Amino acid sequence: MTKVQRHFHLQRPIDEPLMEQIALVNSIYGIERVRLEPSGNLMVEYDATRLNTAQIEGVLERAGIPVAEVAA
C-alpha cells in the first residue's frame, strides 16, 4: 500500500448535509481517511495502488462535495 495525502479547499461552508457526504466518502474502498482541517481544508488520505488523484476528485464530485485542490 502506498498512502498519499491530498488537500482540498471546501467551496462552501460546512453544514450537517456536507458532513454526512464526507462521512460517506470516508467509507469508500481505497480511501483511508478523510479529515476536516482547522483551516477549513479537507485532507483525503488514500491508497495510491487502488486510486489516483483524478479518481479521488471524481469521488468527491459524485458525492456532491464542492472542492478545489490546494496547490502544493
C-alpha atoms as a printed R data frame, in Angstrom:
   type eleno elety resid chain resno       x      y       z
1  ATOM     1    CA   MET     A     1   0.000  0.000   0.000
2  ATOM     2    CA   THR     A     2   1.201  3.494  -0.874
3  ATOM     3    CA   LYS     A     3  -0.501  6.165   1.201
4  ATOM     4    CA   VAL     A     4  -0.944  9.572  -0.398
5  ATOM     5    CA   GLN     A     5  -2.497 12.703   1.085
6  ATOM     6    CA   ARG     A     6  -4.259 15.366  -0.951
7  ATOM     7    CA   HIS     A     7  -5.632 18.600   0.425
8  ATOM     8    CA   PHE     A     8  -8.761 20.230  -0.958
9  ATOM     9    CA   HIS     A     9 -10.373 23.581  -0.221
10 ATOM    10    CA   LEU     A    10 -14.101 23.318   0.510
11 ATOM    11    CA   GLN     A    11 -16.031 25.683  -1.750
12 ATOM    12    CA   ARG     A    12 -18.884 26.207   0.722
13 ATOM    13    CA   PRO     A    13 -19.266 26.379   4.495
14 ATOM    14    CA   ILE     A    14 -19.519 23.099   6.366
15 ATOM    15    CA   ASP     A    15 -23.029 22.059   7.412
16 ATOM    16    CA   GLU     A    16 -24.723 18.834   8.514
17 ATOM    17    CA   PRO     A    17 -25.533 17.507   4.996
18 ATOM    18    CA   LEU     A    18 -21.940 18.159   3.879
19 ATOM    19    CA   MET     A    19 -20.610 16.327   6.956
20 ATOM    20    CA   GLU     A    20 -22.785 13.334   6.042
21 ATOM    21    CA   GLN     A    21 -21.428 13.372   2.480
22 ATOM    22    CA   ILE     A    22 -17.861 13.460   3.819
23 ATOM    23    CA   ALA     A    23 -18.621 10.515   6.112
24 ATOM    24    CA   LEU     A    24 -19.887  8.502   3.130
25 ATOM    25    CA   VAL     A    25 -16.708  9.202   1.149
26 ATOM    26    CA   ASN     A    26 -14.668  8.015   4.125
27 ATOM    27    CA   SER     A    27 -16.176  4.533   3.699
28 ATOM    28    CA   ILE     A    28 -15.114  4.076   0.031
29 ATOM    29    CA   TYR     A    29 -12.654  1.268  -0.638
30 ATOM    30    CA   GLY     A    30  -9.145  2.652  -1.035
31 ATOM    31    CA   ILE     A    31  -9.790  5.823   0.954
32 ATOM    32    CA   GLU     A    32  -8.026  5.521   4.278
33 ATOM    33    CA   ARG     A    33  -9.073  8.749   5.977
34 ATOM    34    CA   VAL     A    34 -10.926 11.973   5.313
35 ATOM    35    CA   ARG     A    35 -10.341 14.799   7.769
36 ATOM    36    CA   LEU     A    36 -11.632 18.332   8.014
37 ATOM    37    CA   GLU     A    37  -8.664 20.518   8.959
38 ATOM    38    CA   PRO     A    38  -8.870 23.631  11.187
39 ATOM    39    CA   SER     A    39  -8.041 25.730   8.096
40 ATOM    40    CA   GLY     A    40 -11.296 24.582   6.501
41 ATOM    41    CA   ASN     A    41  -9.493 22.328   4.055
42 ATOM    42    CA   LEU     A    42 -10.351 18.694   3.551
43 ATOM    43    CA   MET     A    43  -7.500 16.180   3.732
44 ATOM    44    CA   VAL     A    44  -8.004 12.883   1.924
45 ATOM    45    CA   GLU     A    45  -5.553 10.058   2.568
46 ATOM    46    CA   TYR     A    46  -5.838  7.173   0.137
47 ATOM    47    CA   ASP     A    47  -4.105  4.064  -1.150
48 ATOM    48    CA   ALA     A    48  -2.389  5.103  -4.391
49 ATOM    49    CA   THR     A    49  -2.207  1.464  -5.521
50 ATOM    50    CA   ARG     A    50  -6.031  1.490  -5.651
51 ATOM    51    CA   LEU     A    51  -6.927  5.080  -6.582
52 ATOM    52    CA   ASN     A    52  -5.336  8.097  -8.257
53 ATOM    53    CA   THR     A    53  -5.895 11.834  -7.848
54 ATOM    54    CA   ALA     A    54  -8.408 12.027 -10.700
55 ATOM    55    CA   GLN     A    55 -10.447  9.226  -9.142
56 ATOM    56    CA   ILE     A    56 -10.417 10.958  -5.748
57 ATOM    57    CA   GLU     A    57 -11.635 14.174  -7.352
58 ATOM    58    CA   GLY     A    58 -14.361 12.193  -9.133
59 ATOM    59    CA   VAL     A    59 -15.462 10.530  -5.890
60 ATOM    60    CA   LEU     A    60 -15.723 13.914  -4.167
61 ATOM    61    CA   GLU     A    61 -17.628 15.389  -7.114
62 ATOM    62    CA   ARG     A    62 -20.095 12.489  -7.283
63 ATOM    63    CA   ALA     A    63 -20.642 12.778  -3.529
64 ATOM    64    CA   GLY     A    64 -21.587 16.427  -4.005
65 ATOM    65    CA   ILE     A    65 -18.614 17.787  -2.058
66 ATOM    66    CA   PRO     A    66 -17.574 21.064  -3.728
67 ATOM    67    CA   VAL     A    67 -13.772 21.248  -3.567
68 ATOM    68    CA   ALA     A    68 -10.733 22.608  -5.351
69 ATOM    69    CA   GLU     A    69  -7.331 21.002  -4.894
70 ATOM    70    CA   VAL     A    70  -4.949 23.089  -2.809
71 ATOM    71    CA   ALA     A    71  -1.693 23.818  -4.661
72 ATOM    72    CA   ALA     A    72   1.293 22.081  -3.096
